[in-house]
Amino acid sequence: MEIKRIRIGGLKVLEGGACVVSSSPRGEDCLSARLAAPLAQSKINLTFLTHVAGDREVLCTAGEAGEAALTLLKTHTAPQGSLQLQSGTAVLSLYPHDKRPEIIGNFIRSLARARVIIHGLASSPSAISVVLSARRKKAAVQQLFEDFQFSSFESPKDFFEAQPPPREYLEKVVATYQEKVIKVYWIVPQPDLDLWGLSISSSEILEGFANALMDLADLGLKVPFLVALPGLGSKEFIVACSTARPLSAGDQGLEVRRLLKQHLPEARPMRLTPVAGLFLHGPHFGDRYGIVHTMLEALEGAHVSLLALSCTISSISLLVRQQELAAAQLVLGNTFEAPVESPPAAASAK
Amino acid sequence: MSKKYVLIVDDDPDLVETVSMMLENKGYEVGKAYDGIEGEEAIKKRRPDVLILDVMMPRKNGYQLCKELKSNKWTQDIPIVLLTAVGEAVPTTTYSHAEGMATEAEDYIPKPVDAATLVEAVERLL
């Protein structure tokens, strides 16, 4: 399906970052103790974090905190694990995606066309973000302007001219709120999702995945969750994405599998169903250390296993097995200060 | 009867999404904009019954936009709720409560926003 210049709300870039790609031997995972606790105790803010079960993560910090994060994580990672630091990174976010696969697909396809090396992809309830080398951000933005129309900006030049001085935003909002109980605007559950896991040979063939996503739009599917990150070594890239089907539609698993195989012939898509998403809207994830740690500690204490985690912009999105949704909701409701009322299922599934 | 129209202008897309969901749940129609200039354009296209306006935004901040709207006879009656992280919560910010009060906004809510407080503020102004 060929889509030209989708009109969309906005684009933002967070520069001056560093990125750590981490992996730990399977079965040894305790993400809270291994990763979140040491960073929180050292008051290191995360601007981006993805995790997929199988013990792999990509996290981003402000540039000057990258080395400190790496050193801390080294002391908590098993000898068989690996850690790689990439400095000079940026996080580029496009919004709102409205869970529409054609928007997310077009974003990924733009990055592929701009020949950007993707260090990580993450979704939030409104945005899709990529970690890339800051040196490639202009190429990425130029290609995004080829493929999208932005309400606020006519051209890449307009966009870059409108950016605040480097780091101004981070400095203004870093580590601000210190409530005893962390406030979350809303914890939104979304059950009855399918989780698709893919291992592909490199981020360079993400364009095939992008094209599959764009075709998923024809099935009426929504994509409320997506993460992608490098696997072990440089020859593997892991993608985890959840799909939500329209209430009126039956099981479209075979059709999704066919589309994925059509665009990624060498990939072996794995489907897990049903899974549930939990979306912690706006707990100021990106500008306050310790929120992820609080959440992981709570989930681990309740014996809820994370299937995948995506943190970007200001929100946290996670996937769990459907049978663990009630336990996860209960413990997160007790851990954070959040409205008890949930939006109607129809609203959350939009 | 047509739905009341609330416009939210904030450069945090997740906050825009959240507040939209909250207000749509209460039966309002919600418009979205992601910076001051886009917000200004959205107001020209359709006058909101209430405007929710973030302060720290690129291109044109919320204080600037609020002052402009309040000094224009065509827009001065639009009720405005300012959202911001200032004062005690953000020691490093250059924005102040005093500056916010001077904009003549109808309401002023600190971040992190309490959902119920925000919805109450909107309902009070309609």
Contacts between the chains, C-beta under 8 A, distances in Angstrom:
chain1	res1	chain2	res2	distance
A	9	B	13	7.0
A	9	B	32	6.6
A	9	B	33	7.8
A	9	B	34	5.2
A	9	B	38	7.9
A	10	B	11	7.7
A	10	B	13	6.7
A	10	B	34	4.1
A	10	B	35	7.4
A	10	B	38	7.8
A	12	B	11	7.2
A	93	B	13	7.5
A	95	B	13	3.7
A	95	B	34	7.4
A	96	B	13	5.6
A	96	B	16	7.3
A	96	B	17	6.3
A	96	B	32	7.3
A	124	B	13	7.6
A	124	B	14	5.3
A	125	B	14	5.7
A	125	B	17	5.0
A	125	B	18	7.3
A	126	B	13	4.0
A	126	B	14	5.0
A	126	B	16	6.7
A	126	B	17	3.9
A	127	B	13	5.1
A	127	B	14	6.9
A	151	B	33	7.6
A	151	B	34	7.5
A	151	B	38	5.5
A	151	B	41	7.8
A	152	B	34	6.4
A	152	B	35	5.7
A	152	B	37	6.6
A	152	B	38	4.7
A	152	B	59	7.4
A	162	B	35	7.6
A	162	B	58	5.4
A	162	B	59	5.0
A	163	B	58	6.8
A	164	B	58	5.6
A	169	B	56	7.6
A	171	B	92	6.2
A	172	B	56	6.5
A	172	B	90	6.8
A	172	B	92	5.9
A	172	B	93	5.4
A	172	B	94	7.4
A	173	B	56	7.6
A	173	B	85	6.6
A	173	B	90	6.4
A	173	B	93	7.7
A	174	B	92	7.2
A	176	B	85	6.2
A	176	B	89	5.5
A	176	B	90	4.6
A	176	B	91	8.0
A	177	B	85	7.9
A	177	B	89	5.9
A	177	B	111	7.9
A	177	B	112	5.8
A	179	B	112	7.8
A	183	B	112	4.6
A	183	B	114	7.4
A	185	B	15	7.3
A	185	B	18	4.6
A	185	B	19	7.9
A	185	B	22	7.9
A	185	B	112	7.2
A	185	B	113	6.5
A	185	B	115	5.8
A	186	B	18	5.6
A	186	B	21	7.0
A	186	B	22	7.2
A	186	B	115	6.5
A	188	B	21	7.6
A	281	B	14	6.2
A	281	B	17	7.1
A	281	B	18	4.1
A	281	B	21	7.8
A	282	B	12	7.3
A	282	B	14	5.2
A	282	B	15	5.2
A	282	B	18	5.2
A	282	B	112	7.3
A	282	B	113	7.9
A	283	B	112	7.9
A	284	B	112	6.3
A	313	B	12	6.8
A	313	B	13	6.1
A	313	B	14	4.7
A	314	B	12	5.5
A	314	B	14	4.6
A	314	B	15	6.5
A	315	B	14	4.5
A	339	B	115	5.1
A	339	B	116	7.1
A	343	B	21	5.6
A	343	B	25	5.4
A	344	B	25	7.2
A	347	B	21	6.3
A	347	B	24	6.9
A	347	B	25	6.3
